[in-house]
């Protein structure tokens, strides 16, 4: 059973942006008492402060949206402090038109020391 508030998403396990050979965790929300099927892991993700932005359209140009978000993080005296994740609003199923994709990019942040 899933929680209607959250959606499936991926966490990127590489620290730097990569176009290929990407290591991810595919995540789906489950109720608190789910047990993992063979080969799967159930875990809780830590909360915190995140910088986020919505990207609409094809993932072919999502790198530009990441660049804008990282620029915002730096200009506002934050620094990234964890793995980026992408939430696929409306699900991850294929769409007829890439323009209909909506992806929320979330990057955990902390205030820079001395700020």
N, C-alpha and C positions, 0 to 999 in steps of 0.2 A: 504494500500500500504506500502511495506517495503522498507527500505534503503538497497541497495545491499552491502554497505560497512560493515554492522554489521550483526550479526547472533543472533539466539535465545540463551538465557543463563539463568542460575539460580544464584540468590544471596542467600547466606547462612545466615540466621538470627540468628543462634547460634554463639556465640563468640568463642567457643571451638570446636575442631573436635569431631564429633559424628558418630558412625556407624549406629545408628537407631534413631527413633523418631526425625528426622531432620526437621527443619522448614525452608522452602525456599520461595522465590518469583520466579515464572517463568516469564521471560521477553522476549518480542519479540519487534523488532523495528517497529515503525509505523511512518507515516508522521506527521508533526507538527500540523496538523489540525484535527486529528482523535478524535472522541468522544468515550467514553467507553461504551461498552455494559453493560447491567444490571449485577451487581456484580463484574465488573472489574474496575480497576483504571488506568488512563493514567498519567504518571509522567515523569519528566526529571531526569536523573541521573547526579549527580555532577561529573565533571572531576577531574583531579588531577594527582599526581604521583603514578604510580603503579609498583610493581615488578611483573613480569609475567614469566611463563614457559610453554612449551608445554609438554603435557603428551600424549604419543601414546600407544594405547592398552586398555585393559580392565580397568574398574574403580575399579576392585577388588584390585589392588595394587596402586591406586592413592594416598593413604596415604603416601607412600614413596616419591612421587613427592612433596607433600605438605611439608613434613619434609625437603627435600632438599631446597625448596624455602624459608622456614622460617629460615633455617640455613644461607642461602645466605643473607637474609634481616639483620640478626643479625651481621654477619661478616662484612657487608658493612655499619655499623653504621646507619641503618634505624630501624624504629619500625612500626609495623602495626597500622593503624589509621582508620580502617573501616571494612566493611564486605567483605569477599572473594566472588569472583564470578567465575563461570566456563562457558566459551564460548565453545559451541559444534560446532567446525568447520566442515562444511559439513552437519549440521543439527542434530537433535536429534532423527531422525527416526532409528528404529532398523537396524542392519547390520548383514549380514550372519556371519561375523567373527569379534570378538572383537578386533583383532589386527588392524583393520582398523579405529578404533575410534581415533580421534585427539581432545583433550580437551586443551584449553588454560586456565590456572589458573591465575587469577589476584587478587592481594592483594594491596589495597591502603596503601601507606607508607609515612612517613615523616622522615626527618633527626633527629637523636637523639639530644636532647638539648646539646649544647656545642660542637657539632661536626662540 
